[in-house]
Amino acid sequence: MKEATVLIKLSKDNHVQKKHVTPIEAVLLVAEHHRSVGDVPVEVLDTPTETTRLAEKEVDNPHKPGSKRIDLIREADKRSVDDELNRLRFTYGRVKVKALLSGVRDLPVEDFKKAIELGMKITLPSSELSQTKLI
């Protein structure tokens, strides 16, 4: 699975940058925001790379030579479609992911262009309880 940094247009005058977005997440973001923007709301800013995850690693402490410390670093992660859907359920809610799955037969895992086109054809339910938090 691939991931990239994207620019999400929330409205005509408001946008936010989000890192480590997968194509499946891009489908969800496009489906959620294309009504309010009236155009394609997600733009890929960099070349997609393989997925990564944060992991704790013991590294040399530059402030105290000869000692170690724990740092968070990004490492390669082989993420399955089921793992990604579980991550999205936790982040965006079960209702939105269920609506996404009901509208899509095969989810894109490599192609952001296909993901954006797919998201433009889907409309997700919107309510106060299912609002997305961009972190």
ChimeraX commands (.cxc) that place a marker at each C-alpha (Angstrom):
marker #1 position 0.00,0.00,0.00 radius 0.5
marker #1 position 1.17,3.54,-0.74 radius 0.5
marker #1 position 0.91,6.79,1.23 radius 0.5
marker #1 position 1.45,10.46,0.37 radius 0.5
marker #1 position 1.04,13.99,1.67 radius 0.5
marker #1 position -2.18,15.61,0.44 radius 0.5
marker #1 position -3.82,19.02,0.52 radius 0.5
marker #1 position -7.48,18.83,1.56 radius 0.5
marker #1 position -9.77,21.71,0.56 radius 0.5
marker #1 position -12.39,22.02,3.32 radius 0.5
marker #1 position -14.14,24.96,1.65 radius 0.5
marker #1 position -13.34,27.56,-1.00 radius 0.5
marker #1 position -11.14,29.54,1.41 radius 0.5
marker #1 position -9.95,26.86,3.82 radius 0.5
marker #1 position -7.53,23.97,3.32 radius 0.5
marker #1 position -5.30,21.71,5.41 radius 0.5
marker #1 position -2.28,19.53,4.68 radius 0.5
marker #1 position -2.33,15.91,5.90 radius 0.5
marker #1 position 0.61,13.50,5.80 radius 0.5
marker #1 position 0.66,9.70,5.44 radius 0.5
marker #1 position -2.67,9.44,3.61 radius 0.5
marker #1 position -3.36,6.15,1.82 radius 0.5
marker #1 position -5.48,5.86,-1.35 radius 0.5
marker #1 position -8.34,4.31,0.65 radius 0.5
marker #1 position -8.27,7.28,3.03 radius 0.5
marker #1 position -8.16,9.60,0.01 radius 0.5
marker #1 position -11.42,8.03,-1.27 radius 0.5
marker #1 position -13.00,8.74,2.12 radius 0.5
marker #1 position -11.72,12.34,2.25 radius 0.5
marker #1 position -12.87,13.13,-1.30 radius 0.5
marker #1 position -16.30,11.60,-0.67 radius 0.5
marker #1 position -16.67,13.61,2.51 radius 0.5
marker #1 position -15.58,17.03,1.22 radius 0.5
marker #1 position -16.50,17.24,-2.47 radius 0.5
marker #1 position -20.04,18.49,-1.71 radius 0.5
marker #1 position -18.84,21.48,0.32 radius 0.5
marker #1 position -16.02,22.40,-2.09 radius 0.5
marker #1 position -17.83,21.78,-5.37 radius 0.5
marker #1 position -14.62,20.54,-6.97 radius 0.5
marker #1 position -11.97,17.90,-6.34 radius 0.5
marker #1 position -11.09,18.48,-2.66 radius 0.5
marker #1 position -7.89,16.40,-2.44 radius 0.5
marker #1 position -4.61,17.15,-4.21 radius 0.5
marker #1 position -1.59,14.84,-3.87 radius 0.5
marker #1 position 1.49,16.97,-3.07 radius 0.5
marker #1 position 4.34,14.45,-3.30 radius 0.5
marker #1 position 5.30,11.14,-4.86 radius 0.5
marker #1 position 3.56,8.23,-3.09 radius 0.5
marker #1 position 5.84,5.97,-1.05 radius 0.5
marker #1 position 5.37,2.71,0.83 radius 0.5
marker #1 position 3.37,2.93,4.07 radius 0.5
marker #1 position 5.15,3.56,7.33 radius 0.5
marker #1 position 4.30,3.49,11.02 radius 0.5
marker #1 position 5.69,5.09,14.15 radius 0.5
marker #1 position 7.79,2.76,16.29 radius 0.5
marker #1 position 9.82,3.19,19.45 radius 0.5
marker #1 position 13.53,2.52,18.93 radius 0.5
marker #1 position 16.52,2.77,21.22 radius 0.5
marker #1 position 19.08,5.20,19.78 radius 0.5
marker #1 position 22.26,6.90,20.96 radius 0.5
marker #1 position 21.62,10.00,23.04 radius 0.5
marker #1 position 23.44,12.95,21.44 radius 0.5
marker #1 position 23.23,14.95,24.69 radius 0.5
marker #1 position 24.89,12.27,26.84 radius 0.5
marker #1 position 27.56,10.38,24.89 radius 0.5
marker #1 position 27.60,6.68,25.71 radius 0.5
marker #1 position 23.96,6.59,26.81 radius 0.5
marker #1 position 20.79,5.56,24.98 radius 0.5
marker #1 position 17.26,6.97,24.74 radius 0.5
marker #1 position 13.94,5.90,23.22 radius 0.5
marker #1 position 12.82,7.83,20.13 radius 0.5
marker #1 position 9.82,7.55,17.83 radius 0.5
marker #1 position 10.92,6.83,14.28 radius 0.5
marker #1 position 9.09,5.90,11.09 radius 0.5
marker #1 position 9.67,2.40,9.76 radius 0.5
marker #1 position 8.27,0.50,6.79 radius 0.5
marker #1 position 4.94,-1.18,7.42 radius 0.5
marker #1 position 3.21,-3.84,5.33 radius 0.5
marker #1 position -0.40,-2.82,5.91 radius 0.5
marker #1 position -3.23,-4.99,4.58 radius 0.5
marker #1 position -6.55,-3.61,3.37 radius 0.5
marker #1 position -8.23,-4.92,6.55 radius 0.5
marker #1 position -5.61,-3.18,8.74 radius 0.5
marker #1 position -6.20,0.07,6.86 radius 0.5
marker #1 position -9.98,-0.21,7.17 radius 0.5
marker #1 position -9.64,-0.77,10.93 radius 0.5
marker #1 position -7.40,2.31,11.19 radius 0.5
marker #1 position -9.97,4.36,9.25 radius 0.5
marker #1 position -12.84,3.07,11.43 radius 0.5
marker #1 position -10.96,4.30,14.48 radius 0.5
marker #1 position -10.15,7.68,12.91 radius 0.5
marker #1 position -13.33,8.51,10.95 radius 0.5
marker #1 position -15.98,6.27,12.50 radius 0.5
marker #1 position -17.70,3.03,11.55 radius 0.5
marker #1 position -20.63,4.71,9.78 radius 0.5
marker #1 position -18.45,6.47,7.20 radius 0.5
marker #1 position -16.29,3.41,6.51 radius 0.5
marker #1 position -19.41,1.24,6.16 radius 0.5
marker #1 position -20.88,3.76,3.67 radius 0.5
marker #1 position -17.57,3.75,1.80 radius 0.5
marker #1 position -17.54,-0.05,1.57 radius 0.5
marker #1 position -21.15,-0.17,0.40 radius 0.5
marker #1 position -20.35,2.20,-2.49 radius 0.5
marker #1 position -17.06,0.66,-3.66 radius 0.5
marker #1 position -16.38,-2.85,-4.94 radius 0.5
marker #1 position -12.59,-2.88,-5.02 radius 0.5
marker #1 position -10.59,-0.37,-3.01 radius 0.5
marker #1 position -7.51,1.23,-4.61 radius 0.5
marker #1 position -4.31,0.56,-2.67 radius 0.5
marker #1 position -1.70,2.02,-5.04 radius 0.5
marker #1 position -3.34,4.62,-7.33 radius 0.5
marker #1 position -4.31,8.02,-5.89 radius 0.5
marker #1 position -5.80,9.21,-9.21 radius 0.5
marker #1 position -8.23,6.29,-9.25 radius 0.5
marker #1 position -9.00,6.87,-5.55 radius 0.5
marker #1 position -9.89,10.52,-6.16 radius 0.5
marker #1 position -12.13,9.62,-9.12 radius 0.5
marker #1 position -13.86,6.96,-7.00 radius 0.5
marker #1 position -14.41,9.38,-4.11 radius 0.5
marker #1 position -16.13,11.89,-6.40 radius 0.5
marker #1 position -18.85,9.28,-7.10 radius 0.5
marker #1 position -19.62,8.58,-3.41 radius 0.5
marker #1 position -21.53,10.69,-0.90 radius 0.5
marker #1 position -21.04,9.93,2.78 radius 0.5
marker #1 position -23.67,10.50,5.47 radius 0.5
marker #1 position -23.12,13.68,7.43 radius 0.5
marker #1 position -24.19,14.38,10.99 radius 0.5
marker #1 position -22.73,16.10,14.03 radius 0.5
marker #1 position -21.79,12.79,15.65 radius 0.5
marker #1 position -19.85,11.58,12.64 radius 0.5
marker #1 position -17.76,14.69,11.95 radius 0.5
marker #1 position -14.12,14.08,11.06 radius 0.5
marker #1 position -11.25,15.33,13.18 radius 0.5
marker #1 position -8.13,16.06,11.13 radius 0.5
marker #1 position -5.09,15.46,13.25 radius 0.5
marker link #1:1,2 radius 0.2
marker link #1:2,3 radius 0.2
marker link #1:3,4 radius 0.2
marker link #1:4,5 radius 0.2
marker link #1:5,6 radius 0.2
marker link #1:6,7 radius 0.2
marker link #1:7,8 radius 0.2
marker link #1:8,9 radius 0.2
marker link #1:9,10 radius 0.2
marker link #1:10,11 radius 0.2
marker link #1:11,12 radius 0.2
marker link #1:12,13 radius 0.2
marker link #1:13,14 radius 0.2
marker link #1:14,15 radius 0.2
marker link #1:15,16 radius 0.2
marker link #1:16,17 radius 0.2
marker link #1:17,18 radius 0.2
marker link #1:18,19 radius 0.2
marker link #1:19,20 radius 0.2
marker link #1:20,21 radius 0.2
marker link #1:21,22 radius 0.2
marker link #1:22,23 radius 0.2
marker link #1:23,24 radius 0.2
marker link #1:24,25 radius 0.2
marker link #1:25,26 radius 0.2
marker link #1:26,27 radius 0.2
marker link #1:27,28 radius 0.2
marker link #1:28,29 radius 0.2
marker link #1:29,30 radius 0.2
marker link #1:30,31 radius 0.2
marker link #1:31,32 radius 0.2
marker link #1:32,33 radius 0.2
marker link #1:33,34 radius 0.2
marker link #1:34,35 radius 0.2
marker link #1:35,36 radius 0.2
marker link #1:36,37 radius 0.2
marker link #1:37,38 radius 0.2
marker link #1:38,39 radius 0.2
marker link #1:39,40 radius 0.2
marker link #1:40,41 radius 0.2
marker link #1:41,42 radius 0.2
marker link #1:42,43 radius 0.2
marker link #1:43,44 radius 0.2
marker link #1:44,45 radius 0.2
marker link #1:45,46 radius 0.2
marker link #1:46,47 radius 0.2
marker link #1:47,48 radius 0.2
marker link #1:48,49 radius 0.2
marker link #1:49,50 radius 0.2
marker link #1:50,51 radius 0.2
marker link #1:51,52 radius 0.2
marker link #1:52,53 radius 0.2
marker link #1:53,54 radius 0.2
marker link #1:54,55 radius 0.2
marker link #1:55,56 radius 0.2
marker link #1:56,57 radius 0.2
marker link #1:57,58 radius 0.2
marker link #1:58,59 radius 0.2
marker link #1:59,60 radius 0.2
marker link #1:60,61 radius 0.2
marker link #1:61,62 radius 0.2
marker link #1:62,63 radius 0.2
marker link #1:63,64 radius 0.2
marker link #1:64,65 radius 0.2
marker link #1:65,66 radius 0.2
marker link #1:66,67 radius 0.2
marker link #1:67,68 radius 0.2
marker link #1:68,69 radius 0.2
marker link #1:69,70 radius 0.2
marker link #1:70,71 radius 0.2
marker link #1:71,72 radius 0.2
marker link #1:72,73 radius 0.2
marker link #1:73,74 radius 0.2
marker link #1:74,75 radius 0.2
marker link #1:75,76 radius 0.2
marker link #1:76,77 radius 0.2
marker link #1:77,78 radius 0.2
marker link #1:78,79 radius 0.2
marker link #1:79,80 radius 0.2
marker link #1:80,81 radius 0.2
marker link #1:81,82 radius 0.2
marker link #1:82,83 radius 0.2
marker link #1:83,84 radius 0.2
marker link #1:84,85 radius 0.2
marker link #1:85,86 radius 0.2
marker link #1:86,87 radius 0.2
marker link #1:87,88 radius 0.2
marker link #1:88,89 radius 0.2
marker link #1:89,90 radius 0.2
marker link #1:90,91 radius 0.2
marker link #1:91,92 radius 0.2
marker link #1:92,93 radius 0.2
marker link #1:93,94 radius 0.2
marker link #1:94,95 radius 0.2
marker link #1:95,96 radius 0.2
marker link #1:96,97 radius 0.2
marker link #1:97,98 radius 0.2
marker link #1:98,99 radius 0.2
marker link #1:99,100 radius 0.2
marker link #1:100,101 radius 0.2
marker link #1:101,102 radius 0.2
marker link #1:102,103 radius 0.2
marker link #1:103,104 radius 0.2
marker link #1:104,105 radius 0.2
marker link #1:105,106 radius 0.2
marker link #1:106,107 radius 0.2
marker link #1:107,108 radius 0.2
marker link #1:108,109 radius 0.2
marker link #1:109,110 radius 0.2
marker link #1:110,111 radius 0.2
marker link #1:111,112 radius 0.2
marker link #1:112,113 radius 0.2
marker link #1:113,114 radius 0.2
marker link #1:114,115 radius 0.2
marker link #1:115,116 radius 0.2
marker link #1:116,117 radius 0.2
marker link #1:117,118 radius 0.2
marker link #1:118,119 radius 0.2
marker link #1:119,120 radius 0.2
marker link #1:120,121 radius 0.2
marker link #1:121,122 radius 0.2
marker link #1:122,123 radius 0.2
marker link #1:123,124 radius 0.2
marker link #1:124,125 radius 0.2
marker link #1:125,126 radius 0.2
marker link #1:126,127 radius 0.2
marker link #1:127,128 radius 0.2
marker link #1:128,129 radius 0.2
marker link #1:129,130 radius 0.2
marker link #1:130,131 radius 0.2
marker link #1:131,132 radius 0.2
marker link #1:132,133 radius 0.2
marker link #1:133,134 radius 0.2
marker link #1:134,135 radius 0.2
view
